[in-house]
Amino acid sequence: MKTTTNNKVSAIFAALCLFASGQSPARADNVITSGTTFKVIAGTTVVSTENLVVKSGATLDNAGMLILKKDLTNENAAPNSIGSGTAEFSGTTNQTVGGQNIIQNLTANNASGVTIGGNTRVNGVLALTNGKVTLSGNLLLGSSAAITGTPSASVMIIVTGPGELRKEFPSGFTGAFTYPVGDDTGTPEYSPVTLTFTGGTFGSGNYTGVGLKNTAYPDPSITGNYLNRYWTITQSGITGFTCNAAFQYVAADVTGTESALSCTKVNPAPWVAYALTNAATHLLTALGLTSFSTFTGVKSAAPPANQELANITIPAGISTCYDATQILTVAGNGNTFLVDNGGNVTLVAGSEVILLAGAKVNSGGYLHGYITHNGIYCGTPFNPVVASVLKEDAPGAETTVKNQFIKVYPNPTADLVIVELLGTDANRVASVTVYSMQGGRLLQKTMNGETKLQFSLAGRPVGMYMVHVQSGDRSEIAKVVKN
C-alpha cells in the first residue's frame, strides 16, 4: 500500500496496516487485523496496490479517497461501513468487492470490470466512469444515492446473475429512476429499465430491484414473436404504489415481427398485456403498474390460457389482435383500454371475452370480439387478425388501406362483391372470410392461385359487412356496405 497526500501525510496508517498484518509489503495483501482501525483522513488519498482485507473486528474508516488497484474483502459478518469518503476501483484486471460493505461513494474506473459479491450499499454517488460492474451479490443504492456517468454497452451494471441492482426511495417519493443495467453474454448489450412512481407508501428499508436474462422467457408455449430478453422487478416495503415502467432492448433481441410485440407481464399467470412496442426506438412500456413481476415483449402464436389487457391505447394506423384460449379480460380494476379513431382491434377467446369498465372505442375505431369454436386464434391461419386500417368509409368510395394487398369492390353494392389480390400477393393462397357487424361468420372461401374472388350478399340485410383476407403472414380487413 502506498499513500499520497493533499496537504497531509498519512503514511503512518499504511505502516500500521502492514505492521498489524505481520506481512512484508512486497506482493502481500494489505490486511487490517481485528481490533485495528485504519483511517484515511479527509483531504488525503491512499492507494492500495495489493488486495485490501478488512478482518472481522477491524475497521476501515475512509474519510478521504481510497484508490484500490486490486480486490477489497470485508470479513465483518454484519454490514460494515468503510467510511464517509470515496472508494475508487481503478485496477488493470478485474477487481472483486467481497463482504457486507457500506460505502459512501463508489467509483468504478476499470476497463477490465469490477465484480461485486456479498452485499454492498452505496449511500452517496455511484460513478460509472469506465468498465462494467458485474453483480454476483446485491448492490443497494440508498435513498439519497445517485448514479453518475454515461452508461452504455461498455459502461453499465451487469445483472444477469443472482444479484440485483436495488434502489431505496425516500418517504413520499414520486419521480423517475433509471437502472443502467444490461448483459455481457456474447455481445454486451445495454438494456436499462426506468421506473416512474406516481404514488405509493415507501417504508423504512424499502427497495425496488432489477435483474434480467438475455434469453427468451422460459415458457414453451411462447412461439412466433418474442424478445430474447426479460426483466424481473422485485420490491420490498412499498405499498399502494402506481408506477410506469419502460424497458429498453436492442434489435438483436427480436424474434419474429417486432411491431407485433406487446409489453407483457408473464409471471405470475394470467399474462397482462400492456402497450404495443415502439419498434422505432426498441422500447416497451407498461403504464399504471400496481405490482411488479417479470416483463418481456411477446405476441405468441400460441395464446396463453388467460390474458388481461391493461392501460392500452390503440391509435390511428395501428391494428392488432389479442387472444386467450380461455378468458380474455379487457380493462377493469382501474385499468383502461382505448381504441382511438382509425385503430383496429380483434379480440379472440376460447371461452369468454370480458369487457369491463375502462374499455372504450372512440368514433372511427373498430373492435371485433368473438369466441372461437374451432381453435383458431390470432396466430393461426384463417383468423380475423386486423393488420391494416381503413382510410375511407364513405359510401361509393373504394376501400383503401395502408400497405394494402387487397382491393374490395364495388362499394357500396346491392349484391356482388369482388375481392382482388394485388401486387406480389397475387397468385398466393389466401383465405377470405366475411363477417356481419355482429361478429357472425357468413362465409369462408379459399383463393388458390386466383387473383380475384366473387361472392354475393343477395338476401343479406342492408348494412355493413367485414371482409377479412389472410395470406401467409399478411392480414387485412375491409368494410363493405350493402345498400
DRENMARVEX-585072 format. One record per residue (C-alpha): y negated, z, x; residue number from 1. Coordinates in steps of 0.05 Angstrom, whole numbers. Example, Ala and Ser with C-alpha at 12.3 -4.5 7.8 and 13.67 -1.06 7.14 Angstrom:
PT        v        w        u   pos
PT       90      156      246     1
PT       21      143      273     2
This chain:
PT        v        w        u   pos
PT        0        0        0     1
PT      -70      -15       25     2
PT     -138        4       -1     3
PT     -205      -29       -5     4
PT     -268        6      -26     5
PT     -332       -4      -64     6
PT     -377       49      -31     7
PT     -319       99      -29     8
PT     -258      107       16     9
PT     -192      123      -19    10
PT     -143      112       38    11
PT     -124      185       32    12
PT      -90      170      -34    13
PT      -48      115       -4    14
PT      -27      160       52    15
PT      -10      215        3    16
PT       34      167      -36    17
PT       73      145       24    18
PT       79      214       54    19
PT      105      242      -12    20
PT      158      188      -15    21
PT      184      203       54    22
PT      187      129       69    23
PT      159       84      123    24
PT      104       39       97    25
PT      137      -24      125    26
PT      171      -62       68    27
PT      183        3       29    28
PT      169       18      -44    29
PT      105       58      -55    30
PT      132      119      -92    31
PT       93      174     -127    32
PT      141      232     -129    33
PT      149      286     -182    34
PT       93      337     -182    35
PT       45      289     -146    36
PT      -18      258     -174    37
PT      -43      193     -145    38
PT     -116      178     -162    39
PT     -155      114     -157    40
PT     -228      134     -161    41
PT     -276       96     -207    42
PT     -310       41     -167    43
PT     -251       37     -119    44
PT     -198      -16     -111    45
PT     -127       -1      -88    46
PT      -79      -57      -71    47
PT       -4      -44      -73    48
PT       33      -99      -34    49
PT      102      -69      -49    50
PT      135      -43     -112    51
PT       99       17     -141    52
PT      145       71     -171    53
PT      119      129     -212    54
PT      175      182     -212    55
PT      188      227     -272    56
PT      138      284     -269    57
PT       89      244     -226    58
PT       21      220     -248    59
PT      -16      155     -233    60
PT      -90      166     -251    61
PT     -124       99     -242    62
PT     -198      101     -259    63
PT     -216       41     -216    64
PT     -179      -24     -200    65
PT     -105      -23     -183    66
PT      -81      -91     -158    67
PT       -6      -98     -156    68
PT       28     -153     -117    69
PT       98     -132     -137    70
PT      131      -91     -192    71
PT      108      -28     -228    72
PT      161       21     -252    73
PT      143       84     -291    74
PT      203      132     -295    75
PT      170      183     -341    76
PT      212      186     -405    77
PT      153      193     -453    78
PT       96      143     -459    79
PT       54      157     -399    80
PT      -19      139     -385    81
PT      -34      109     -318    82
PT     -108      119     -325    83
PT     -173       91     -353    84
PT     -181       34     -304    85
PT     -153      -36     -296    86
PT      -84      -56     -271    87
PT      -82     -127     -246    88
PT      -16     -163     -233    89
PT      -30     -218     -183    90
PT       32     -229     -142    91
PT       63     -294     -119    92
PT      132     -283     -150    93
PT      149     -259     -220    94
PT      129     -186     -229    95
PT      161     -134     -275    96
PT      128      -77     -312    97
PT      180      -24     -328    98
PT      178       41     -367    99
PT      134       72     -420   100
PT       64       54     -397   101
PT       -4       66     -429   102
PT      -55       21     -394   103
PT     -129       17     -410   104
PT     -139      -54     -383   105
PT      -85     -102     -360   106
PT      -99     -168     -325   107
PT      -43     -220     -317   108
PT      -63     -265     -259   109
PT        3     -291     -232   110
PT       23     -364     -238   111
PT       96     -342     -230   112
PT       90     -297     -290   113
PT       94     -223     -310   114
PT      153     -193     -348   115
PT      142     -131     -390   116
PT      203      -88     -402   117
PT      206      -20     -435   118
PT      145      -10     -479   119
PT       74      -19     -456   120
PT       10       -3     -493   121
PT      -58      -33     -476   122
PT     -118        3     -506   123
PT     -174      -39     -476   124
PT     -173     -111     -452   125
PT     -112     -154     -441   126
PT     -137     -210     -396   127
PT      -93     -272     -395   128
PT     -121     -304     -333   129
PT      -63     -342     -302   130
PT       11     -350     -318   131
PT       56     -328     -375   132
PT       72     -257     -397   133
PT      145     -251     -420   134
PT      165     -193     -465   135
PT      233     -161     -458   136
PT      203      -99     -489   137
PT      146      -89     -538   138
PT       74      -98     -519   139
PT       27      -59     -565   140
PT      -47      -72     -567   141
PT      -86      -11     -591   142
PT     -134      -12     -649   143
PT     -194      -27     -604   144
PT     -156      -74     -557   145
PT     -177     -147     -547   146
PT     -148     -208     -512   147
PT     -190     -250     -465   148
PT     -175     -316     -431   149
PT     -158     -386     -454   150
PT      -86     -385     -479   151
PT      -45     -449     -472   152
PT       26     -471     -457   153
PT       16     -445     -386   154
PT      -23     -381     -403   155
PT        9     -345     -462   156
PT       56     -289     -484   157
PT      130     -307     -490   158
PT      162     -271     -550   159
PT      229     -305     -555   160
PT      268     -244     -530   161
PT      278     -175     -562   162
PT      205     -155     -551   163
PT      147     -165     -599   164
PT       73     -173     -588   165
PT       44     -118     -633   166
PT      -27     -103     -655   167
PT      -52      -38     -684   168
PT     -111      -42     -732   169
PT     -166        8     -748   170
PT     -170       42     -816   171
PT     -202       -4     -868   172
PT     -193      -66     -825   173
PT     -209     -135     -852   174
PT     -213     -197     -809   175
PT     -170     -242     -765   176
PT     -128     -232     -702   177
PT      -93     -287     -664   178
PT      -27     -273     -628   179
PT      -26     -321     -568   180
PT       49     -330     -568   181
PT       98     -385     -551   182
PT      163     -401     -517   183
PT      187     -427     -450   184
PT      256     -452     -470   185
PT      257     -520     -437   186
PT      186     -545     -443   187
PT      136     -487     -451   188
PT      103     -493     -520   189
PT       44     -453     -546   190
PT       53     -435     -620   191
PT        3     -379     -638   192
PT        0     -340     -703   193
PT      -65     -319     -736   194
PT      -65     -264     -788   195
PT     -126     -254     -831   196
PT     -126     -189     -870   197
PT     -169     -186     -932   198
PT     -149     -116     -953   199
PT      -99      -60     -943   200
PT      -89       12     -921   201
PT      -77       19     -846   202
PT      -44       86     -830   203
PT      -41      122     -764   204
PT        4       86     -713   205
PT        6       22     -754   206
PT       21      -46     -725   207
PT       39     -117     -742   208
PT       87     -151     -693   209
PT      104     -224     -679   210
PT      166     -256     -649   211
PT      192     -327     -651   212
PT      250     -373     -636   213
PT      247     -445     -612   214
PT      304     -468     -656   215
PT      316     -484     -730   216
PT      323     -423     -775   217
PT      398     -408     -775   218
PT      414     -427     -847   219
PT      469     -481     -850   220
PT      441     -506     -916   221
PT      376     -529     -883   222
PT      381     -604     -871   223
PT      335     -663     -875   224
PT      264     -640     -859   225
PT      252     -576     -819   226
PT      220     -545     -758   227
PT      258     -525     -696   228
PT      217     -462     -694   229
PT      210     -399     -736   230
PT      167     -337     -731   231
PT      185     -266     -752   232
PT      129     -219     -771   233
PT      142     -144     -777   234
PT       96      -87     -797   235
PT       94      -12     -798   236
PT       45       36     -830   237
PT        7      -17     -870   238
PT        9      -14     -946   239
PT      -23      -51    -1004   240
PT      -46     -108     -960   241
PT      -64     -180     -972   242
PT      -62     -228     -914   243
PT      -67     -302     -899   244
PT      -23     -329     -843   245
PT      -29     -392     -800   246
PT       27     -416     -756   247
PT       14     -469     -702   248
PT       72     -513     -679   249
PT       80     -576     -637   250
PT      101     -645     -660   251
PT      165     -640     -619   252
PT      188     -584     -666   253
PT      194     -631     -725   254
PT      260     -660     -751   255
PT      253     -709     -809   256
PT      187     -723     -844   257
PT      132     -675     -823   258
PT       88     -686     -884   259
PT      145     -662     -929   260
PT      146     -593     -898   261
PT      120     -531     -932   262
PT      106     -464     -900   263
PT      165     -424     -927   264
PT      186     -351     -923   265
PT      261     -359     -914   266
PT      284     -287     -906   267
PT      300     -249     -949   268
PT      320     -292    -1008   269
PT      293     -322    -1051   270
PT      254     -371    -1009   271
PT      180     -370    -1023   272
PT      144     -437    -1011   273
PT       71     -437     -994   274
PT       24     -495     -976   275
PT       46     -562     -950   276
PT       37     -570     -876   277
PT      -25     -601     -846   278
PT       11     -656     -808   279
PT      -52     -678     -772   280
PT      -62     -610     -739   281
PT       11     -587     -740   282
PT       -8     -523     -777   283
PT       29     -483     -830   284
PT       -8     -435     -875   285
PT       12     -381     -924   286
PT      -42     -351     -968   287
PT      -41     -285    -1005   288
PT       17     -252     -969   289
PT       33     -181     -992   290
PT       95     -174     -948   291
PT      119     -203     -882   292
PT      185     -233     -861   293
PT      210     -297     -827   294
PT      170     -362     -835   295
PT      184     -434     -818   296
PT      168     -504     -842   297
PT      222     -535     -886   298
PT      238     -585     -941   299
PT      312     -583     -941   300
PT      354     -639     -970   301
PT      400     -583     -996   302
PT      357     -539    -1041   303
PT      362     -463    -1039   304
PT      394     -425    -1096   305
PT      328     -396    -1118   306
PT      257     -412    -1097   307
PT      188     -386    -1113   308
PT      123     -426    -1107   309
PT       62     -384    -1088   310
PT      -12     -398    -1076   311
PT       -4     -474    -1070   312
PT      -56     -527    -1086   313
PT      -33     -600    -1092   314
PT      -97     -641    -1081   315
PT     -111     -713    -1098   316
PT      -69     -763    -1060   317
PT      -12     -715    -1048   318
PT       56     -718    -1082   319
PT      115     -673    -1072   320
PT      177     -644    -1103   321
PT      205     -573    -1105   322
PT      275     -554    -1125   323
PT      327     -499    -1132   324
PT      400     -502    -1152   325
PT      389     -443    -1200   326
PT      318     -417    -1214   327
PT      251     -446    -1193   328
PT      194     -397    -1206   329
PT      122     -421    -1205   330
PT       64     -373    -1193   331
PT       64     -304    -1226   332
PT       52     -235    -1195   333
PT      -19     -254    -1178   334
PT        1     -320    -1144   335
PT      -26     -388    -1164   336
PT       -1     -459    -1167   337
PT      -52     -514    -1179   338
PT      -42     -589    -1187   339
PT     -110     -620    -1178   340
PT     -136     -685    -1206   341
PT      -95     -740    -1172   342
PT      -40     -693    -1149   343
PT       33     -705    -1167   344
PT       89     -653    -1170   345
PT      161     -655    -1193   346
PT      200     -591    -1206   347
PT      276     -594    -1209   348
PT      324     -536    -1222   349
PT      396     -527    -1239   350
PT      384     -471    -1289   351
PT      311     -453    -1302   352
PT      241     -476    -1285   353
PT      195     -417    -1299   354
PT      120     -428    -1304   355
PT       83     -362    -1301   356
PT       10     -340    -1304   357
PT      -29     -374    -1249   358
PT        4     -443    -1258   359
PT      -47     -496    -1276   360
PT      -52     -572    -1279   361
PT     -123     -599    -1278   362
PT     -142     -661    -1317   363
PT     -115     -721    -1280   364
PT      -59     -682    -1246   365
PT       14     -694    -1261   366
PT       70     -643    -1265   367
PT      141     -663    -1285   368
PT      192     -607    -1290   369
PT      263     -613    -1314   370
PT      334     -585    -1310   371
PT      384     -629    -1274   372
PT      451     -638    -1307   373
PT      484     -679    -1253   374
PT      468     -641    -1188   375
PT      412     -688    -1169   376
PT      353     -654    -1135   377
PT      293     -675    -1093   378
PT      332     -693    -1031   379
PT      387     -732    -1067   380
PT      381     -807    -1080   381
PT      361     -828    -1151   382
PT      320     -766    -1166   383
PT      249     -761    -1193   384
PT      212     -744    -1129   385
PT      139     -763    -1134   386
PT      116     -796    -1069   387
PT       52     -831    -1088   388
PT       -7     -822    -1134   389
PT      -34     -866    -1189   390
PT     -104     -892    -1174   391
PT     -116     -926    -1241   392
PT      -93     -906    -1310   393
PT     -138     -948    -1354   394
PT     -102     -990    -1407   395
PT      -99    -1062    -1386   396
PT     -102    -1045    -1312   397
PT      -43    -1059    -1269   398
PT      -15     -994    -1240   399
PT      -35     -987    -1167   400
PT      -12     -934    -1118   401
PT      -26     -915    -1046   402
PT       23     -946     -998   403
PT       56     -978    -1057   404
PT      123    -1013    -1052   405
PT      129    -1029    -1126   406
PT       88    -1064    -1180   407
PT      100    -1049    -1254   408
PT       70    -1096    -1306   409
PT       46    -1115    -1358   410
PT        9    -1051    -1372   411
PT       -2    -1036    -1429   412
PT       57    -1070    -1462   413
PT       88    -1076    -1531   414
PT      158    -1090    -1506   415
PT      180    -1118    -1439   416
PT      165    -1083    -1372   417
PT      176    -1116    -1304   418
PT      188    -1075    -1241   419
PT      177    -1114    -1176   420
PT      193    -1092    -1105   421
PT      140    -1110    -1055   422
PT      137    -1126     -980   423
PT      192    -1101     -935   424
PT      223    -1062     -992   425
PT      243    -1126    -1027   426
PT      318    -1142    -1026   427
PT      336    -1069    -1016   428
PT      379    -1027    -1062   429
PT      334     -988    -1110   430
PT      345     -943    -1169   431
PT      298     -950    -1229   432
PT      294     -891    -1278   433
PT      249     -888    -1340   434
PT      227     -822    -1369   435
PT      188     -803    -1431   436
PT      129     -756    -1421   437
PT      173     -701    -1449   438
PT      219     -709    -1389   439
PT      276     -743    -1424   440
PT      312     -797    -1385   441
PT      313     -862    -1426   442
PT      349     -909    -1379   443
PT      371     -918    -1307   444
PT      387     -984    -1272   445
PT      401    -1007    -1202   446
PT      369    -1065    -1165   447
PT      417    -1091    -1112   448
PT      382    -1147    -1074   449
PT      338    -1168    -1133   450
PT      263    -1165    -1125   451
PT      249    -1158    -1200   452
PT      279    -1119    -1257   453
PT      261    -1126    -1331   454
PT      273    -1076    -1386   455
PT      249    -1066    -1458   456
PT      212    -1010    -1492   457
PT      225    -1041    -1561   458
PT      239     -988    -1612   459
PT      208     -933    -1569   460
PT      148     -893    -1595   461
PT       78     -913    -1575   462
PT       54     -872    -1516   463
PT       61     -864    -1441   464
PT      126     -872    -1400   465
PT      141     -857    -1328   466
PT      178     -908    -1285   467
PT      209     -877    -1223   468
PT      235     -922    -1167   469
PT      276     -895    -1108   470
PT      294     -939    -1050   471
PT      323     -906     -988   472
PT      275     -851     -968   473
PT      217     -881    -1009   474
PT      200     -858    -1079   475
PT      145     -879    -1127   476
PT      126     -865    -1199   477
PT       83     -910    -1243   478
PT       56     -896    -1312   479
PT       66     -949    -1366   480
PT       30     -947    -1433   481
PT       66     -975    -1495   482
PT       18     -998    -1550   483
